[in-house]
Amino acid sequence: MTTVPSNTSAAEDQFGRRLAGRLTAGSHELPHAVGERLRVARMQALAQRKTVPQLRPAPVVVQAGNSAMLDGGWWTRVGALVPLIALVVGLFVISAVQDDDRASELADVDAALLTGDLPPAAYADPGFAQFLRSESNGADR
């Protein structure tokens, strides 16, 4: 609940008194009908001033460390954990897919080694990987 300091209320009252004094001083020069309408308007304004609207409390804000969040209970905590869980599950899925792709590539290389017509000395040759790449590129054409 927000409370207004008392010095602000006193300043508003003082401003209102000064304004009313100036309006009253200037009203002597006006015609009687206009002066009466102003007097009635002042009386209505004073009647409304006496009925101060009720203040409602603001939503509760809980300070936690260096961040503030609305007090939402356990739903807020669950809502904060759902994206984190989705991120972790997504990382595991990406890792599994990449592992499957690597295993498939290695299986293709092993199949090419086992079914190809290579001499045994080719396995010890430093350009062996290049030879396999050129063979697989030639087979695609």
N, C-alpha and C positions, 0 to 999 in steps of 0.2 A: 504494500500500500504506500503510495507516495503522499507525503505531507508537505504542505507549502510552509516555508518559514514565516514566522509572525511578522518579521520586518517587511516582507513583501506585501502582506495584507495591510499593514499600517501605511505603507507608501501608496497603495491603491486608494485607501480612504482619504489620505491627504490630497492626492491628485483630484479625486472626486469633489472634495470640498472647494478646492481652488476653481475648478471648472464650473461648479454650481454658482460660486460667487460672481464670476465673470458673466455668466448667462443672466443672472439676476440683475446685475448692473446694466446690462444692455437692454433688458426687457422694458425699462421705464420709457424708452423712446418709441416703442411699438404701439400700434393701435390696441384698444382694449380686447377685441375679439381674438387677435393673434396672441396676446399675452395670456388669455384664458386657456387657449388651446395648448400653449406651451406649459402652463401650470398643470393641466390635466395629464399631459404627456410625462411630465416629471413625476407626478404621483403614480402613474402606471409603472414607470421605470423603478421607482422605489419599492413598489409592491413586488415586482419581479426580483429585485435585489434581495429582498428578505427571504425568498424561497430559493435557497442555495441547492443546486442539484447534488444528489448523493454520489459520492465517489465510489467507484468500483475498483477492487484490487486488480493489479496487472497480473498476467500469467507469471508463475514462479519460474525464475531462472536460477539454475544451480551452477555454481562456479566449481569446476573440477580441474585443478592444475592451472594451466595457462589457457584453457578453452572453456567456453560456456555453452551449455546445451539446455534445451527445455526439458523439464522433468517429465519424461514419458514412461518411466517404469521399465519393466523387462522387455516390452515391445521395442523400445528404442535400442536396447542392447542386441536383441535378435536382428533387428533391421541393420545394425552396424556389422554384425557378423556374417550375414548372408553374402555380401559382395566378397568378403575375405575368403569364405569357403568356396565360392565360385571361382575365384582366382586360383586357389590351390588346386582344385579339381582340374581346371583348365591347363595348368602347368603339367600335371601328371598325364593328362591326355596327350598333350603335345609331345612330351618325352616318350610316351609309348609309341606314338605314330612314327617319330623319328627313329626309334630303335627298330621298328618293323621295316622301315625303308632301308636302313643300313644292312639289316639281315638279308633283305631281298637282294641288295646289290652284291653282297658277299656270296650269296648263293648263286647268282648269275656268273660271277667270276669263277667259282669252284666248278660249276657245270661246264664252263668253257675250258677250264684246265683238264677236266676229266674226259671230256668228249673230243677234244681237239687233237690234231696230228702234230704234236710238238716233240722235238727231240729232247732228251733229258738235259742237255746242256742249256736249253733255253730257260729252264727254271733258275739257273744260277746267273744268267745274264742280267746286268744292271738295266738294260732297256726293255726288260720283259713286260713291265706295266705298259710301256708305250706300245709294244707289239700287240698287247691285248686290246688296247684302245683303238688301234688302227684296224684290227680285225673286226671289232664290233661295229666300227663306223663303216667299214666296207660291206659288212653284212646288211646294214640298214639301207644301203643304196640300191 
